[in-house]
């Protein structure tokens, strides 16, 4: 499993579903508005195959 962004904006190791207790659910389940705010604030620090979202967007815009 990977990492998950908690409601307080910190990253934690994602537990297997069978290991998720009520404390885990309180940290990682929140309303859509909060999820969007957290994702927007975290996106520049997330890398996919070594690239940020902005770098991926630039590469796609540049074309083949």
C-alpha positions as CSV (number, residue, x, y, z in Angstrom):
1,X,0.0,0.0,0.0
2,X,1.1,3.6,-0.4
3,X,0.5,6.7,1.6
4,X,-2.6,8.7,2.4
5,X,-3.2,12.3,3.1
6,X,-4.9,12.7,6.5
7,X,-7.5,15.4,7.5
8,X,-4.7,17.4,9.2
9,X,-2.6,17.5,6.0
10,X,0.0,15.0,7.0
11,X,1.0,11.9,5.0
12,X,0.7,8.5,6.7
13,X,1.3,4.9,5.6
14,X,-1.9,3.5,4.3
15,X,-3.1,0.5,6.3
16,X,-4.6,-2.6,4.8
17,X,-8.4,-2.4,4.9
18,X,-8.6,-5.1,7.6
19,X,-6.3,-3.1,9.8
20,X,-8.2,0.2,9.6
21,X,-9.8,1.1,13.0
22,X,-12.0,3.9,14.0
23,X,-9.0,6.2,14.7
24,X,-7.8,5.6,11.2
25,X,-11.3,6.4,9.8
26,X,-11.4,9.7,11.8
27,X,-8.1,10.8,10.3
28,X,-8.8,9.9,6.7
29,X,-12.5,10.3,6.1
30,X,-13.8,13.9,5.6
31,X,-16.2,15.9,3.5
32,X,-15.6,16.6,-0.2
33,X,-14.8,20.3,0.4
34,X,-12.1,19.3,2.9
35,X,-10.7,16.7,0.5
36,X,-10.5,19.1,-2.3
37,X,-8.7,21.7,-0.1
38,X,-6.2,19.2,1.1
39,X,-5.6,17.8,-2.4
40,X,-5.1,21.3,-3.8
41,X,-2.6,22.2,-1.1
42,X,-0.6,18.9,-1.5
43,X,-0.6,18.5,-5.3
44,X,2.7,20.3,-5.9
45,X,4.5,17.9,-3.5
46,X,3.2,14.8,-5.1
47,X,5.3,13.1,-7.8
48,X,4.1,10.5,-10.4
49,X,7.0,8.6,-12.0
50,X,9.3,11.3,-10.7
51,X,7.3,14.3,-12.1
52,X,4.9,16.7,-10.5
53,X,1.5,17.4,-11.9
54,X,2.7,20.7,-13.4
55,X,5.6,18.8,-15.1
56,X,3.2,16.2,-16.5
57,X,0.9,18.9,-17.8
58,X,3.9,20.7,-19.5
59,X,5.0,17.4,-21.1
60,X,1.5,16.7,-22.4
61,X,1.1,20.3,-23.8
62,X,4.4,20.0,-25.6
63,X,3.0,17.1,-27.6
64,X,4.9,14.1,-29.1
